[in-house]
Amino acid sequence: MNLSEILGRPEGKTLEFKRDLSSPESALKAIVAFANTAGGLLLLGVEDRRGSVKGVTEPLDLEERLANLISDSIVPRLVPE
């Protein structure tokens, strides 16, 4: 499945869109829900509900921040892919 197909799908049990990590609790809740089921896909830089791509300015910094949030906030430890 390519990115345009994913963006055309509605958010649900295995797909979540987040514009950014300004409210990380929401993203962490989605990640925990994915971990407790069959997994899922979290797309950052995409507007909730509308699916319009806004992008991110520093993807590596955002990835590191998310990894740190997961490591510091979720127990038992989770290793995201």
Secondary structure, DSSP 8 states (H G I E B T S, - for coil): --HHHHHHS--BTTEEEES-SSSHHHHHHHHHHHHTTT--EEEETB-TTT--B---S-HHHHHHHHHHHHHHH-SS-----
